[in-house]
């Protein structure tokens, strides 16, 4: 694969990730407007952070 070809696809991947992030942000903004949505998001974030920290220390 040529370098220009590779850079093109990397740039396309960056652009698509921006669009995905923006769409996800707007979706979550509607979902998290309630107290239950905020509590669920907090619990999910804490659980994922704890899992990530555990895995990093376990394999680090």
BAFI-3210 file (N, C-alpha, C; in Angstrom, 3 decimals, decimal comma, padded with zeros to 6 digits):
// residues 60
n [1|2|3|4|5|6|7|8|9|10|11|12|13|14|15|16|17|18|19|20|21|22|23|24|25|26|27|28|29|30|31|32|33|34|35|36|37|38|39|40|41|42|43|44|45|46|47|48|49|50|51|52|53|54|55|56|57|58|59|60]
n.u [000,850|000,616|002,055|000,550|-001,981|-002,468|-002,451|-004,669|-006,800|-006,504|-007,106|-009,757|-010,804|-010,423|-012,157|-014,613|-014,752|-015,152|-017,721|-019,162|-018,710|-019,976|-022,654|-023,185|-022,871|-025,019|-027,173|-026,866|-027,199|-029,933|-030,862|-029,739|-031,025|-032,742|-033,018|-032,689|-031,324|-028,904|-027,962|-027,679|-025,734|-023,594|-023,106|-022,446|-020,155|-018,448|-018,195|-016,978|-014,597|-013,446|-013,063|-011,238|-009,043|-008,419|-007,668|-005,449|-003,645|-003,441|-002,216|-000,034]
n.v [-001,172|002,174|005,174|007,554|006,544|005,191|007,337|008,762|006,998|006,961|009,633|009,669|007,914|009,415|011,589|010,209|009,287|011,656|012,352|010,174|010,518|012,994|012,378|010,436|012,003|013,841|012,042|010,983|013,315|013,798|011,471|011,629|013,664|013,180|012,366|009,654|008,730|010,120|009,006|006,322|006,619|007,568|005,356|003,396|004,572|004,608|001,850|000,982|002,467|001,420|-001,230|-000,849|000,276|-001,827|-003,823|-002,578|-002,431|-005,126|-006,269|-004,692]
n.w [000,000|-000,892|000,520|000,295|-000,225|002,158|004,005|003,069|003,746|006,504|007,132|006,300|008,168|010,517|010,010|009,876|012,497|013,896|013,027|014,046|016,802|017,204|016,561|018,513|020,801|020,534|020,659|023,255|024,695|024,518|025,790|028,346|029,629|031,682|035,217|035,807|033,572|033,846|036,250|035,504|033,519|035,067|036,757|034,835|033,732|035,978|036,442|034,051|034,154|036,488|035,686|033,565|034,932|036,665|034,790|033,644|035,816|036,422|034,161|033,908]
ca.u [000,000|001,442|001,907|-000,568|-003,190|-002,616|-002,810|-006,050|-007,726|-006,416|-007,873|-011,161|-011,136|-010,532|-013,400|-015,757|-014,823|-015,752|-019,163|-019,702|-018,691|-021,017|-023,955|-023,311|-023,042|-026,390|-028,068|-026,750|-027,741|-031,383|-031,080|-029,277|-031,738|-033,487|-032,182|-032,380|-030,293|-027,646|-027,512|-027,237|-024,477|-022,568|-022,789|-021,759|-018,825|-017,659|-017,907|-015,999|-013,319|-012,891|-012,611|-010,040|-007,947|-008,074|-006,948|-004,138|-002,772|-003,263|-001,308|001,035]
ca.v [000,000|003,380|006,048|008,472|005,746|004,933|008,606|009,046|006,192|007,420|010,873|009,292|007,336|010,524|012,294|009,386|009,224|012,917|012,251|009,197|011,149|014,027|011,707|009,821|013,083|014,344|011,000|010,928|014,553|013,582|010,387|011,987|014,825|012,767|011,973|008,225|008,606|010,576|008,011|005,146|006,981|007,623|003,983|002,734|005,162|004,121|000,433|000,861|003,001|000,447|-002,368|-000,450|000,420|-003,185|-004,505|-001,948|-002,848|-006,577|-006,589|-003,691]
ca.w [000,000|-000,952|001,675|000,046|-000,082|003,581|004,636|002,679|004,532|007,892|007,213|006,217|009,467|011,470|009,703|010,272|013,958|014,333|012,784|014,990|018,116|017,233|016,607|019,829|021,762|020,422|021,152|024,710|025,242|024,675|026,745|029,682|030,153|032,870|036,353|035,693|032,548|034,422|037,231|034,751|032,872|036,102|037,168|033,730|033,649|037,108|036,232|032,965|034,634|037,431|034,894|032,834|035,898|037,105|033,719|033,493|036,915|036,343|033,069|033,834]
c.u [000,900|001,135|000,737|-001,899|-003,495|-003,065|-004,246|-007,032|-007,665|-007,198|-009,370|-011,639|-011,284|-011,832|-014,617|-015,877|-015,417|-017,270|-019,821|-019,764|-019,808|-022,406|-024,203|-023,572|-024,480|-027,401|-028,047|-027,292|-029,251|-031,662|-030,773|-029,976|-032,572|-032,520|-031,779|-031,278|-028,932|-027,090|-026,981|-025,896|-023,336|-022,142|-022,034|-020,333|-017,914|-017,258|-016,847|-014,628|-012,657|-012,340|-011,309|-008,834|-007,488|-007,244|-005,553|-003,173|-002,479|-002,191|-000,128|002,187]
c.v [001,241|004,288|007,022|007,759|005,507|006,202|008,984|008,285|006,553|008,714|010,601|008,691|008,417|011,291|011,491|009,294|010,512|012,856|011,276|009,817|012,177|013,400|011,075|010,883|013,609|013,324|010,954|012,191|014,434|012,536|010,826|013,208|014,468|012,362|010,504|008,001|009,044|009,570|006,768|005,419|007,023|006,222|003,231|003,266|004,687|002,662|000,248|001,372|002,016|-000,770|-002,040|-000,330|-000,945|-003,897|-003,910|-002,365|-004,345|-006,937|-005,633|-004,034]
c.w [000,000|000,227|001,494|000,232|001,395|004,318|004,304|003,549|006,014|008,081|007,143|007,531|010,533|011,247|010,155|011,785|014,527|014,161|013,759|016,381|018,233|017,328|017,969|020,888|021,734|020,936|022,670|025,371|025,452|025,754|028,174|030,262|031,384|033,979|036,272|034,661|033,061|035,413|036,535|034,072|033,885|036,530|036,081|033,593|034,765|036,921|035,144|033,393|035,592|036,689|034,161|033,772|036,387|036,050|033,521|034,589|036,870|035,313|032,981|034,617]
res [x|x|x|x|x|x|x|x|x|x|x|x|x|x|x|x|x|x|x|x|x|x|x|x|x|x|x|x|x|x|x|x|x|x|x|x|x|x|x|x|x|x|x|x|x|x|x|x|x|x|x|x|x|x|x|x|x|x|x|x]
***
